Amino acid sequence: MKKIIIIVCIVVFSGLSFSQEETLLSGKIENGGYGAPVVKFSRVKNNFALFVGGYGGWLINHTFLIGGGGYGLVNKIKGEQSAQYIYGYWDDVKIQFGYGGLYLEYIGNPNELIHYSVSTLIGAGGVSYGVYNSNLYYLNTDWTRNNSSVFVLEPGINAELNVAKFFRINIGASYRFVNGVDLVGLTNSDLSGPSAGIAFKFGLF
């Protein structure tokens, strides 16, 4: 009986010693990273909107990026007159909007001259009203009343050109989903919408 128990234990432990744990990343992991300034062309409240920002992070095995990114509205877009009256401004109110968060990107066939990537930004942002005086200085008279925090999700798809070992140009399209807007004269759909953008990637690919 003891011999049988010993044989069973040997077989079990031998099987455990030769089994390999399955993981998402296996084998040798090659590390890299890059940063990318970005210009996006979109619409906010049915008006042309220019966003400037960027993203970057840790590149795993030349194909998967984990990092962060963020964008801010550059041009001045007029808000509703009702918001001007309710929030007590003496002039036309302008919309100020920015967002950022976790940025994920998968790069397909990265060694080919022209290839693709898919990306997603998951994060949060803030939108507020303000006015500009004669010196174009942004005045926000009461931040506690006329601002709103929002949730943002922005998936995208891109075409990418390998210019040099350290430099790539990325052109793509995305859609910005915004939720949680709580301001007079502004809705989620006013801040949501498609974007077209160009990114200049610099780093170790």
ZADO-1210 file (C-alpha; in nm, 4 decimals, padded with zeros to 6 digits):
<atoms>
<atom x="00.0000" y="00.0000" z="00.0000" code="MET" pos="1"/>
<atom x="00.2797" y="00.2387" z="00.0883" code="LYS" pos="2"/>
<atom x="00.4479" y="00.1678" z="-00.2443" code="LYS" pos="3"/>
<atom x="00.1252" y="00.2519" z="-00.4319" code="ILE" pos="4"/>
<atom x="00.0905" y="00.5836" z="-00.2445" code="ILE" pos="5"/>
<atom x="00.4533" y="00.6736" z="-00.3188" code="ILE" pos="6"/>
<atom x="00.4095" y="00.5945" z="-00.6908" code="ILE" pos="7"/>
<atom x="00.0898" y="00.8056" z="-00.7093" code="VAL" pos="8"/>
<atom x="00.2642" y="01.1010" z="-00.5413" code="CYS" pos="9"/>
<atom x="00.5580" y="01.0769" z="-00.7811" code="ILE" pos="10"/>
<atom x="00.3258" y="01.0760" z="-01.0843" code="VAL" pos="11"/>
<atom x="00.1210" y="01.3737" z="-00.9554" code="VAL" pos="12"/>
<atom x="00.4198" y="01.5900" z="-00.8657" code="PHE" pos="13"/>
<atom x="00.5964" y="01.5019" z="-01.1892" code="SER" pos="14"/>
<atom x="00.2929" y="01.6229" z="-01.3838" code="GLY" pos="15"/>
<atom x="00.2841" y="01.9459" z="-01.1863" code="LEU" pos="16"/>
<atom x="00.6522" y="02.0130" z="-01.2405" code="SER" pos="17"/>
<atom x="00.6227" y="01.9809" z="-01.6192" code="PHE" pos="18"/>
<atom x="00.2984" y="02.1824" z="-01.6582" code="SER" pos="19"/>
<atom x="00.3385" y="02.5463" z="-01.7595" code="GLN" pos="20"/>
<atom x="00.1229" y="02.8315" z="-01.6469" code="GLU" pos="21"/>
<atom x="-00.0600" y="03.0084" z="-01.9330" code="GLU" pos="22"/>
<atom x="-00.0241" y="03.3880" z="-01.9300" code="THR" pos="23"/>
<atom x="-00.1235" y="03.6776" z="-02.1529" code="LEU" pos="24"/>
<atom x="00.2432" y="03.7627" z="-02.2090" code="LEU" pos="25"/>
<atom x="00.4869" y="03.4748" z="-02.2407" code="SER" pos="26"/>
<atom x="00.8436" y="03.4307" z="-02.3496" code="GLY" pos="27"/>
<atom x="01.0852" y="03.7175" z="-02.3832" code="LYS" pos="28"/>
<atom x="00.9164" y="04.0575" z="-02.3568" code="ILE" pos="29"/>
<atom x="01.0637" y="04.3363" z="-02.5664" code="GLU" pos="30"/>
<atom x="01.0110" y="04.6825" z="-02.4214" code="ASN" pos="31"/>
<atom x="00.9785" y="05.0170" z="-02.5928" code="GLY" pos="32"/>
<atom x="00.7834" y="05.3341" z="-02.5670" code="GLY" pos="33"/>
<atom x="00.6844" y="05.6486" z="-02.7465" code="TYR" pos="34"/>
<atom x="00.5126" y="05.9834" z="-02.7158" code="GLY" pos="35"/>
<atom x="00.2964" y="06.1523" z="-02.9764" code="ALA" pos="36"/>
<atom x="00.1697" y="06.5098" z="-03.0089" code="PRO" pos="37"/>
<atom x="-00.1730" y="06.5032" z="-03.1730" code="VAL" pos="38"/>
<atom x="-00.4021" y="06.7441" z="-03.3578" code="VAL" pos="39"/>
<atom x="-00.7689" y="06.6481" z="-03.3891" code="LYS" pos="40"/>
<atom x="-01.0419" y="06.8015" z="-03.6041" code="PHE" pos="41"/>
<atom x="-01.3922" y="06.7506" z="-03.4710" code="SER" pos="42"/>
<atom x="-01.7227" y="06.9212" z="-03.3901" code="ARG" pos="43"/>
<atom x="-01.8608" y="07.0594" z="-03.0654" code="VAL" pos="44"/>
<atom x="-02.2179" y="07.1878" z="-03.0524" code="LYS" pos="45"/>
<atom x="-02.2362" y="07.1657" z="-03.4345" code="ASN" pos="46"/>
<atom x="-01.9322" y="07.3920" z="-03.4716" code="ASN" pos="47"/>
<atom x="-01.5835" y="07.3154" z="-03.6007" code="PHE" pos="48"/>
<atom x="-01.3605" y="07.2175" z="-03.3078" code="ALA" pos="49"/>
<atom x="-00.9830" y="07.1919" z="-03.2923" code="LEU" pos="50"/>
<atom x="-00.8306" y="06.9739" z="-03.0212" code="PHE" pos="51"/>
<atom x="-00.4604" y="06.9604" z="-02.9363" code="VAL" pos="52"/>
<atom x="-00.2974" y="06.7103" z="-02.7043" code="GLY" pos="53"/>
<atom x="-00.1061" y="06.3868" z="-02.7101" code="GLY" pos="54"/>
<atom x="-00.0525" y="06.0380" z="-02.5764" code="TYR" pos="55"/>
<atom x="00.2269" y="05.7985" z="-02.4955" code="GLY" pos="56"/>
<atom x="00.3348" y="05.5109" z="-02.2792" code="GLY" pos="57"/>
<atom x="00.4979" y="05.1686" z="-02.2552" code="TRP" pos="58"/>
<atom x="00.5153" y="04.9624" z="-02.5757" code="LEU" pos="59"/>
<atom x="00.5146" y="04.5845" z="-02.5281" code="ILE" pos="60"/>
<atom x="00.6559" y="04.3534" z="-02.7982" code="ASN" pos="61"/>
<atom x="00.6275" y="04.6277" z="-03.0622" code="HIS" pos="62"/>
<atom x="00.2489" y="04.5889" z="-03.0741" code="THR" pos="63"/>
<atom x="00.0657" y="04.6892" z="-02.7558" code="PHE" pos="64"/>
<atom x="00.0794" y="05.0287" z="-02.5842" code="LEU" pos="65"/>
<atom x="-00.0368" y="05.1004" z="-02.2303" code="ILE" pos="66"/>
<atom x="-00.0228" y="05.4666" z="-02.1353" code="GLY" pos="67"/>
<atom x="-00.2146" y="05.7872" z="-02.1025" code="GLY" pos="68"/>
<atom x="-00.3375" y="06.0692" z="-02.3190" code="GLY" pos="69"/>
<atom x="-00.5320" y="06.3912" z="-02.3126" code="GLY" pos="70"/>
<atom x="-00.6758" y="06.6654" z="-02.5334" code="TYR" pos="71"/>
<atom x="-00.8048" y="07.0180" z="-02.4958" code="GLY" pos="72"/>
<atom x="-01.0368" y="07.2311" z="-02.7066" code="LEU" pos="73"/>
<atom x="-00.8378" y="07.5151" z="-02.8608" code="VAL" pos="74"/>
<atom x="-01.0802" y="07.7344" z="-03.0523" code="ASN" pos="75"/>
<atom x="-01.3568" y="07.9350" z="-02.8849" code="LYS" pos="76"/>
<atom x="-01.7111" y="07.8042" z="-02.9371" code="ILE" pos="77"/>
<atom x="-02.0069" y="08.0152" z="-02.8306" code="LYS" pos="78"/>
<atom x="-02.2509" y="07.8775" z="-02.5749" code="GLY" pos="79"/>
<atom x="-02.6252" y="07.9365" z="-02.5449" code="GLU" pos="80"/>
<atom x="-02.7484" y="08.2801" z="-02.4436" code="GLN" pos="81"/>
<atom x="-02.9543" y="08.1175" z="-02.1693" code="SER" pos="82"/>
<atom x="-02.6288" y="08.0037" z="-02.0047" code="ALA" pos="83"/>
<atom x="-02.4949" y="08.3600" z="-02.0162" code="GLN" pos="84"/>
<atom x="-02.7964" y="08.4894" z="-01.8261" code="TYR" pos="85"/>
<atom x="-02.8203" y="08.2062" z="-01.5744" code="ILE" pos="86"/>
<atom x="-02.4499" y="08.2072" z="-01.4840" code="TYR" pos="87"/>
<atom x="-02.4351" y="08.5856" z="-01.4619" code="GLY" pos="88"/>
<atom x="-02.1923" y="08.6750" z="-01.7413" code="TYR" pos="89"/>
<atom x="-02.1851" y="09.0209" z="-01.9041" code="TRP" pos="90"/>
<atom x="-02.0849" y="08.8880" z="-02.2473" code="ASP" pos="91"/>
<atom x="-02.1196" y="08.5821" z="-02.4703" code="ASP" pos="92"/>
<atom x="-02.0057" y="08.2664" z="-02.2956" code="VAL" pos="93"/>
<atom x="-01.7517" y="08.0344" z="-02.4555" code="LYS" pos="94"/>
<atom x="-01.7159" y="07.6603" z="-02.4030" code="ILE" pos="95"/>
<atom x="-01.3965" y="07.5236" z="-02.2510" code="GLN" pos="96"/>
<atom x="-01.3537" y="07.1463" z="-02.2715" code="PHE" pos="97"/>
<atom x="-01.0715" y="06.9027" z="-02.1996" code="GLY" pos="98"/>
<atom x="-01.0405" y="06.5314" z="-02.1289" code="TYR" pos="99"/>
<atom x="-00.7859" y="06.2559" z="-02.0732" code="GLY" pos="100"/>
<atom x="-00.7245" y="05.9141" z="-01.9255" code="GLY" pos="101"/>
<atom x="-00.5969" y="05.5640" z="-01.9914" code="LEU" pos="102"/>
<atom x="-00.4797" y="05.5119" z="-02.3506" code="TYR" pos="103"/>
<atom x="-00.4536" y="05.1658" z="-02.5086" code="LEU" pos="104"/>
<atom x="-00.3311" y="05.0934" z="-02.8616" code="GLU" pos="105"/>
<atom x="-00.2771" y="04.7760" z="-03.0611" code="TYR" pos="106"/>
<atom x="-00.0443" y="04.8026" z="-03.3636" code="ILE" pos="107"/>
<atom x="-00.0864" y="04.5431" z="-03.6367" code="GLY" pos="108"/>
<atom x="00.2105" y="04.4366" z="-03.8503" code="ASN" pos="109"/>
<atom x="00.4364" y="04.7100" z="-03.7063" code="PRO" pos="110"/>
<atom x="00.7361" y="04.6223" z="-03.9270" code="ASN" pos="111"/>
<atom x="00.5502" y="04.6900" z="-04.2508" code="GLU" pos="112"/>
<atom x="00.5973" y="05.0317" z="-04.4121" code="LEU" pos="113"/>
<atom x="00.2251" y="05.1091" z="-04.3897" code="ILE" pos="114"/>
<atom x="00.0171" y="04.9317" z="-04.1283" code="HIS" pos="115"/>
<atom x="-00.2812" y="04.9857" z="-03.8981" code="TYR" pos="116"/>
<atom x="-00.3568" y="05.0391" z="-03.5339" code="SER" pos="117"/>
<atom x="-00.6676" y="05.0465" z="-03.3164" code="VAL" pos="118"/>
<atom x="-00.6875" y="05.2534" z="-03.0005" code="SER" pos="119"/>
<atom x="-00.9132" y="05.3448" z="-02.7103" code="THR" pos="120"/>
<atom x="-00.9052" y="05.6276" z="-02.4587" code="LEU" pos="121"/>
<atom x="-01.1032" y="05.5702" z="-02.1392" code="ILE" pos="122"/>
<atom x="-01.1159" y="05.8574" z="-01.8951" code="GLY" pos="123"/>
<atom x="-01.2806" y="06.1726" z="-01.7754" code="ALA" pos="124"/>
<atom x="-01.2921" y="06.5406" z="-01.8536" code="GLY" pos="125"/>
<atom x="-01.4324" y="06.8756" z="-01.7599" code="GLY" pos="126"/>
<atom x="-01.6423" y="07.1334" z="-01.9411" code="VAL" pos="127"/>
<atom x="-01.7117" y="07.4888" z="-01.8289" code="SER" pos="128"/>
<atom x="-01.8275" y="07.8308" z="-01.9443" code="TYR" pos="129"/>
<atom x="-01.6325" y="08.1543" z="-01.9431" code="GLY" pos="130"/>
<atom x="-01.5824" y="08.4797" z="-02.1312" code="VAL" pos="131"/>
<atom x="-01.2820" y="08.6482" z="-02.2901" code="TYR" pos="132"/>
<atom x="-01.2061" y="09.0122" z="-02.2205" code="ASN" pos="133"/>
<atom x="-01.0460" y="09.2556" z="-02.4650" code="SER" pos="134"/>
<atom x="-00.7033" y="09.1006" z="-02.3949" code="ASN" pos="135"/>
<atom x="-00.8351" y="08.7529" z="-02.4852" code="LEU" pos="136"/>
<atom x="-00.7865" y="08.6400" z="-02.1259" code="TYR" pos="137"/>
<atom x="-01.0183" y="08.3606" z="-02.0202" code="TYR" pos="138"/>
<atom x="-01.2389" y="08.4624" z="-01.7264" code="LEU" pos="139"/>
<atom x="-01.4291" y="08.2006" z="-01.5318" code="ASN" pos="140"/>
<atom x="-01.6067" y="08.3939" z="-01.2587" code="THR" pos="141"/>
<atom x="-01.7507" y="08.1052" z="-01.0584" code="ASP" pos="142"/>
<atom x="-01.5918" y="07.7657" z="-01.1171" code="TRP" pos="143"/>
<atom x="-01.8159" y="07.5974" z="-00.8592" code="THR" pos="144"/>
<atom x="-02.1359" y="07.6790" z="-01.0500" code="ARG" pos="145"/>
<atom x="-02.0591" y="07.6609" z="-01.4193" code="ASN" pos="146"/>
<atom x="-01.8539" y="07.3449" z="-01.4649" code="ASN" pos="147"/>
<atom x="-01.9316" y="06.9787" z="-01.5093" code="SER" pos="148"/>
<atom x="-01.7240" y="06.6601" z="-01.4893" code="SER" pos="149"/>
<atom x="-01.7854" y="06.4051" z="-01.7641" code="VAL" pos="150"/>
<atom x="-01.6991" y="06.0490" z="-01.8592" code="PHE" pos="151"/>
<atom x="-01.5259" y="06.0039" z="-02.1967" code="VAL" pos="152"/>
<atom x="-01.4733" y="05.6961" z="-02.4138" code="LEU" pos="153"/>
<atom x="-01.2986" y="05.7403" z="-02.7502" code="GLU" pos="154"/>
<atom x="-01.2216" y="05.4357" z="-02.9692" code="PRO" pos="155"/>
<atom x="-01.0358" y="05.4885" z="-03.2953" code="GLY" pos="156"/>
<atom x="-00.8719" y="05.3267" z="-03.5974" code="ILE" pos="157"/>
<atom x="-00.5576" y="05.4544" z="-03.7687" code="ASN" pos="158"/>
<atom x="-00.3234" y="05.4118" z="-04.0643" code="ALA" pos="159"/>
<atom x="00.0450" y="05.4437" z="-03.9822" code="GLU" pos="160"/>
<atom x="00.3594" y="05.5126" z="-04.1852" code="LEU" pos="161"/>
<atom x="00.7089" y="05.4141" z="-04.0704" code="ASN" pos="162"/>
<atom x="00.9191" y="05.7196" z="-04.1575" code="VAL" pos="163"/>
<atom x="01.2285" y="05.6263" z="-03.9571" code="ALA" pos="164"/>
<atom x="01.3210" y="05.3848" z="-03.6789" code="LYS" pos="165"/>
<atom x="01.2324" y="05.6478" z="-03.4212" code="PHE" pos="166"/>
<atom x="00.9516" y="05.8314" z="-03.6027" code="PHE" pos="167"/>
<atom x="00.6076" y="05.7375" z="-03.7340" code="ARG" pos="168"/>
<atom x="00.3109" y="05.9356" z="-03.8699" code="ILE" pos="169"/>
<atom x="-00.0344" y="05.8197" z="-03.7724" code="ASN" pos="170"/>
<atom x="-00.3566" y="05.9378" z="-03.9414" code="ILE" pos="171"/>
<atom x="-00.6906" y="05.8165" z="-03.8154" code="GLY" pos="172"/>
<atom x="-01.0504" y="05.8594" z="-03.7135" code="ALA" pos="173"/>
<atom x="-01.2202" y="05.8207" z="-03.3768" code="SER" pos="174"/>
<atom x="-01.5535" y="05.8772" z="-03.2088" code="TYR" pos="175"/>
<atom x="-01.5811" y="06.0608" z="-02.8775" code="ARG" pos="176"/>
<atom x="-01.8604" y="05.9399" z="-02.6465" code="PHE" pos="177"/>
<atom x="-01.9288" y="06.1890" z="-02.3663" code="VAL" pos="178"/>
<atom x="-02.1647" y="06.1307" z="-02.0743" code="ASN" pos="179"/>
<atom x="-02.2506" y="06.3257" z="-01.7610" code="GLY" pos="180"/>
<atom x="-02.2826" y="06.6837" z="-01.8917" code="VAL" pos="181"/>
<atom x="-02.4759" y="06.8938" z="-01.6401" code="ASP" pos="182"/>
<atom x="-02.4723" y="07.2501" z="-01.7716" code="LEU" pos="183"/>
<atom x="-02.7435" y="07.4813" z="-01.8988" code="VAL" pos="184"/>
<atom x="-02.7516" y="07.4874" z="-02.2780" code="GLY" pos="185"/>
<atom x="-02.5171" y="07.1909" z="-02.3239" code="LEU" pos="186"/>
<atom x="-02.5867" y="06.8178" z="-02.3659" code="THR" pos="187"/>
<atom x="-02.3882" y="06.4958" z="-02.4022" code="ASN" pos="188"/>
<atom x="-02.4498" y="06.4948" z="-02.7773" code="SER" pos="189"/>
<atom x="-02.3100" y="06.8500" z="-02.8060" code="ASP" pos="190"/>
<atom x="-01.9697" y="06.7221" z="-02.6906" code="LEU" pos="191"/>
<atom x="-01.9845" y="06.3771" z="-02.8515" code="SER" pos="192"/>
<atom x="-01.8902" y="06.3223" z="-03.2130" code="GLY" pos="193"/>
<atom x="-01.6413" y="06.1954" z="-03.4707" code="PRO" pos="194"/>
<atom x="-01.2852" y="06.3224" z="-03.5029" code="SER" pos="195"/>
<atom x="-01.0109" y="06.3015" z="-03.7629" code="ALA" pos="196"/>
<atom x="-00.6569" y="06.3445" z="-03.6416" code="GLY" pos="197"/>
<atom x="-00.2875" y="06.3248" z="-03.7117" code="ILE" pos="198"/>
<atom x="-00.0230" y="06.2085" z="-03.4641" code="ALA" pos="199"/>
<atom x="00.3559" y="06.2287" z="-03.4809" code="PHE" pos="200"/>
<atom x="00.5087" y="05.9391" z="-03.2888" code="LYS" pos="201"/>
<atom x="00.8624" y="05.9618" z="-03.1519" code="PHE" pos="202"/>
<atom x="01.0249" y="05.6856" z="-02.9547" code="GLY" pos="203"/>
<atom x="01.1595" y="05.3319" z="-02.9383" code="LEU" pos="204"/>
<atom x="00.9381" y="05.1051" z="-03.1454" code="PHE" pos="205"/>
</atoms>
